[in-house]
Amino acid sequence: MGILYRGELVAFAIIAFAAATLCLSLALSETRIEWSAFYWGFFLNAILFAVGLLIRGREILARFSVTFFALGLYPLFSSVQALVFSLQFPLHRPLIDDQLFALDAWVGYDWAAAVEWLAQYPVLAQVLAYAYASSLGQLLVLLLLLGLTGRTARLHHLMVTGMLSAVILCAFWIIWPSFGPSAYLTPDPAAVAGASLIVTPDYGAQLMHLAEHGQDTIHRHKILGTVAFPSFHIVLAALAVWFARGTVLFWPLAAINLLVIPATAIHGGHHLVDLPAGVVLFALSCVLARQLLGAGLPRIARHSHAPA
């Protein structure tokens, strides 16, 4: 394992933990996974790892090697973690949305009213929708930039932070699940259409159906985003801005993710408290990742100039 960087070892360890959780969840669930729908994705991950290893010993290609590994690790983790989430249905614990609605009322936030307001500004609604949908694309571009410009330590810190935040989020949601306002409120259908809403009441109804009945088989196209509190979209926004510092992407990503904040609240069908909770989750995960990557390491490994 000496040919792997510390960050890659930590990432593989997190993936192994997620895979063990997946096996346990599968054993306890009546839901089955249509594995053939995932073979090509896993095969692509393996190809990226193989290419990364083949070119690792060539100094001129070292940055490409690190980048290939990152492009294989993060999607592999995301696929496994998405399956873990999907296997939690039907739910066996009460949703905490009532408490989150109470916090919304305390600060005067009403998601349905926000949707109806946004519907009056269709151009703004489209801009916010594009910003909301850009999160994964932002992360991909940032991974490529950090890897290909030799910022290996920052690349691994970003990757491990993202993985840890998803693991913590999953654990929290399994104990205290929530779906957000779209599962409960029904704005005027004309407002839903005018706001070009991404997370609609129909989507919320699908989640409520899953919560009660679950699903027989999980296919790739049936894996749904489920979590309201904390907001993972806000985690992704914080990841992009924080780890883009000092690069040419910082100001463009900062501008886009300023739009992601209201877009997450409205297009994402979130309670208002979900947003700051996402920031807290990111900060906690970032600190934990730094400890895992840096504590007790010799200087050269800590800065990831060479494999651990």
N, C-alpha and C positions, 0 to 999 in steps of 0.2 A: 504493500500500500504506500510505499515511499514515493511513488510517482504521482500521488495525488496531493493537492493542496489541502491545507487545514479546512478551508471553507467547503471544499468538495466533500471531505470526510464527514463534516458536520451535516451537510445537506443530505448525504446518503443515510446518515443515522436518523435524521428526521423522517425521511421517506420510509425507512424500515419501521419506525414507530407507527407512521400512518398506515403502512401495509398491515402491521400486526393488529391495529385497531379495526381495519377493514375486515380482516379474517374473523375477528371476534364478533363484529357486527353482523357479518354474513351468517355465522353459526347461530346467532340468536334471532335472526330475522327469517320470515317466511318468503321474503322477496328474493328473487334470483337475478343474477347479472348476465346479460347477453354478451359474453366475453368477446365474441367475434366482432362486435362493433368497436372494440378497442384495440384489436390486434395491430392494425396499421399504425396507430399512434405509438404503441409500445415499441414496434419495430423501428419506427423513425427515431425514437429516443435511443435505442441500442446502436443505430447507425451513427448518430452524433457522438455517442461515447466512444465507439470504435475509432472513428476518424480522429477525435480529440486525442486518444491514446497514441495512435500511429504517428501523429505529427508532433507529439509533446517533446520528443528528444531533439527536435530541430529548432535551434534558437530563433531563426528568422520567422518561424511559424508559431512561436510560443503563444502569442496573443490570440491567434486563431484557435489554438488548442483550448485555451481557457474559455473562449467564447462558445465553442461547440459544446463543451461540458455544461455551461450555464444554460444553453438553449435546450439541452436534453434534460437537465435536472429539474428546472422549474415547471415545464409542462408535465413531466412525469409525476411530480408531487401534486400538481393541480388536479390531474385525472384521478389519482388515488383518493385525495381528500374530497373531491366532489362525490365520489362513490360512497365514502363514509357518511357524508351528509344525507345522501339519498336513501341510505339504508336505515335511517332513523325513523322513517314513516312506517306505519301510523304512529302518531305521538302518544306517549303514555304519561305525559306530564302536562299540566295546564299552561297555556300561553300566558305571558306576562304583559300582553298588550294593554290590559286595563290599567295597570300601574303606569305604563308609558303614556297612555292617553291622559292620565291625571297630570303628569308632568307637562305635557303639551298644553293642557288647559291652564295650568299655573302660569306659564309664560305667554299665554294668549295665542298659541299656534293652532291653526285649523287646516289640515291638509286639503280637504275638499274645497275650502275657500281659496287656498293658494292655487289649486288647479284652475278654478274658475277665473281667478285674476290673470293667470298666465295665458289663458285662452284668448284674452283680449289683445295679446301681443304675439301673433303667430310667428313672426320672424324671430323674436327673442326665444320663443318656445323651440324652434328648430335649432337655433344656435346652442341652446342648453342641451338639447337632445344629442347633438353631435359631440359636445364636450363630455357628456355622460358616457357615451358609447366609446370614447377614445381611450379609456383607462388602460386596457390591456395593450393597445397599440403603443401607448406612451412607454409602458414598461418594456416592451420588446425593443423599441428604438434605444432606450436608455441602456439596456443590457448590452446591445451591440456596441454602443459608443464606449461604455466603460471597458468592455472586453478588448475591443480593437485599439483603444488608445493606451492600453497597458495599466489601467487603474484596477488591478486585480483585487487588491484588498477591499476597495469600495464595492466592486462588483459582488464579491462574496458576502460582504456585510449586507448589501441590499437583498441578495437572494435568501440568506438565512433569516433576516428580519421578516421578509414576506412570508416565509414558511412558518416561522414561529407564530406570527400573528394569526395565520389561518388555523393552526393547531389550537391555540388558546381560544380563538373565536368559536371553533367547533365544540370544544369542551364546555364553554360557557353556554352555548346555545342548546346543547343536549340537556343540560340541567334546567336552563331558563329560556325556553324557546319563545320566539316572537316573529310575527310576519309583517308588521307595519300596518298603517292605516288603509292601504288599498284592499286588504282582506276584510275590512269592516265597513268602510264608507263608500258611498256611491254618488260621486258628483254628477251633475247634469251631463248626459251622454254627449251633448253638443260641446260642452266644455272639454270633455275628455278628448274628443276628436280635434277640437280647435287647438288644444295644448300639445298635440302630437305625443300624447302620453306614452311612455315606454312601459312602465309598470301600471297596468290598468286594473280596474275592479274585476274584470274577467280573469286576469292573472291571479289576483288575490283569491278568487273563488277556486281556482285550481289548487292553490296551496291549502285552502281549508278542506277541500275534498281529500287531498293527500293526507292531511293531518288525521282525518277520521278513518279513511279506508286504506291508505297506503297504495302500493302498486305491485302487481304480480312480477313484472320483469323490468329491469332498468336497461334502457337503450341509451346510446349517446345523446340522441336528440331529446330525450325526456329528462335529462338532468337539469334541474331548475335551480336558480338562485333562490335561497330561502330566508336568509338571515336579515332581520331588521336591526337589532341592537346587539353589539355595536355595528356601525356601517362599515362594511369591507371596502366599499367604493372610496370612502374617506381615507381608509388605510392606504389604498393604492395611490390616492392623490398625494398623501403625505410622503409615501415612498418616493414617488417621482420627483417631487420638489426637493426633498432633503438630500437625496443622493445625486441630484443634478447640479448641486452647488459647485461653482468653479468650472463648469463646462458651458459650452455654447448653447446647451439646451435649457439652462436654468430659467432665463426670462420667458422664453416661449411656454415652458411647462408651468411656470408660476402663473402666467396669464390664463392658460387653459384651465388650470385647477382652481383658480378663483371662481370660474364659471361652474366647475364641478360641484362646488359647495351648494348653491341653490338648486342645481340640477339633481343632485342626490336627494335633497329634501322633497322635491316635487316629482321629477321623473322617476326617481327610485322608490317612491311611495313610502317614505320614512317618517318616523316620529322625529321631532326636532332634536331630542336628546341623543338620538343615534349618532349624530354628527360629532359632537365633542367626545362621545364615548369612543368613536373610531380614532380620534387623535390620541386619546389616552392609551388605547390598545397599541397603536403604532409606537408611541414613545416607550412603553414597557418592553415591547418586542425588540426595539432597536437597542436598548440597554442590555437585555439578555443576550442578544446576538453578539454584541461587542465582548461580553464576558466569555462566551463560548469560543469566540474566534481569537481572543487576545490574551486571556488569563494564563499566566505561567509559560507562555511561549517564548522561545528565543527571538531576538529582534528580527532576524531575517525571515522567519516563518510568520511572525506577527504582521509584517508588512507584505507578505505574500509575494516576495520577489522570486521565491523558489518553492517547489513542493515541500510539504511538511514531511 
